[in-house]
Amino acid sequence: MAAADDLKFQEFDDAANLLAANPDATTISIDEPVEIPKNQHGRLQEPGREEDDELLGTDDSDKTELLAGQKKSAPFWTFEYYQTFFDVDTYQVLDRIKGSVFPVPGKNFVRLYIRSNPDLYGPFWICATLVFTIAVSGNLSNFFIHLGKPTYHYVPEFRKVSIAATTIYAYAWLVPLALWGFLMWRNSKVMNIVSYSFLEIVCVYGYSLFVYIPTAILWIIPQKVVRWVLMMFSLCLSGSVLVMTFWPAVRDDNRRIALATVGAIVLLHALLAVGCLAYFFDAPELDFPAPIIPVHNGTTVVTKSQ
């Protein structure tokens, strides 16, 4: 049994006396923070994959997306839910338009401009402006082509507005919907594939169409060679934005599937440009019937157009 003196509280000596008695003792100061080596937490990344993550936006962008999702907590049937899709200022819209017109090689459009705050304001008004630009420019082009012909009578073709609206908005919504569904399906098959949200894909497609607005105005020039050169130039600019955006998302998939996906994206984009140019601007010229001028003696004279 322990003695009574051993159970009494004892006052410890100062740290200096303790260190003098035992020089090899290890001391820890409570005031000093304990530093944990950084290499003990997290996985090591290869230099190449860090660049890939930067292009795909798998690090900080995922946190931003989660925070953005927390802000959009309103029910989908309320006005506040859809108001968040148009919560963008003029400087952001102009910056995204500039990024779509002057794409930076090797840079992801979603990572640089969209992921922090995807919007529908820019894509909606870009499509609306493109619809009226194509319709009006198509009518003016038809007018200038037949200008000076005595048998031609100009009649505005308002049906071109509805046709252009159906074509542009169907492309800007249905193609992103199909692409989003395909990426989600491949994401369930291949875990390395990074899938974009539907709103991000719509935003990319909407801003990529901006370059066709000034191009459609220049299509009024009644020279087929100039029109097709302008079309190819605009197609290369807008198509490069789509390729640099969606190629990093599918390159880890099967090689054939990845190339087929990017090829389908470029092909549909080219069909839109070629179709608009061929239908609204390069329509075949019609042979207008020669007018019949009545003469007082009961005979008629048919004038022949030159």
Phi, psi and omega in degrees: 000137184292146179289160183292329180291333181287336182272356179280151176291137180240142178274126180281149179286173178294162181296329180294319179293322179294318179293328178292325179285325182226089183294334184275004183288148179264133182245144177230127179268132180289329183289335183275129179289143179275122181269130178259128179302140183290334183281359178274343182243138177085163182264153178281138182245142176285153180300323181293321181287332176297320178292322178296318178296327178293321179290320183278336181076047184264357182256271182291331182293327177294321176296319178297322180292322178294319177295322177294324178292327177292327179290325182272062184262000180288149178298151187289344180271002180262159179291329181295330180295315181280341178293331179294334179287344180248013181275079182213145181263174184295323182293323177293318180296315180296323179294321179288325176295317178297322178291331178280331179277325179240076181292142179266123181301133178082003181249140182272126183294322179294316181297319186279323192237328195261316195298330180294327182198080177294144185224164173247355181296307181297309179300323181295311183284332174294316178296318179296317178295321179294324179299308182290328178294316179294316182295312181292316180295325177295319176294317179294323178296317177297324179293315181290329179295319183262009180294133179096351178276126184292338182270359184262132176237118185288128176229119180299136179259090182287342180293341178294333179294313180292323179293317179295320180295316179297317182292312185292312183288328175295319178293317185289345181244318185286319178296313174300325178296316178294320180293320178296318177296322179294317179295323176295320179294316178290333177294328176285339179269318182239119187286339183281350183285131177264122183258135176275159175282161181297322180294323179293320180293317177299320180295318179296314180294322180296313180289333179291342180275354184297325185296339180282347179293304175294332178294319179296327177293319180287343177292351176295334179302123186280054177227116184296323181296316179297320180296315182289328175294317177297321179296316179294321179295314179293323179296321178294319180294306182290324178293326178294327176297316180293318182294313181291341179274317188261344177295316177299338182277340184240359186289338177278355178279182175305140187300316181294319180294320180296314180293322178294323179295311179295322178296321177294322178297314180292321181295315179295323178293322178290322178297323178296313181294314181293320180296317179295319180292318183288323185277316187271339187236327183253038178293144180295144180286138181264144176273108182280138180293146180289137180290145179260120182255116180288147178245153187294334183278009176096351177267165179240149179241127179258120179273143180254123181286146181274000000 
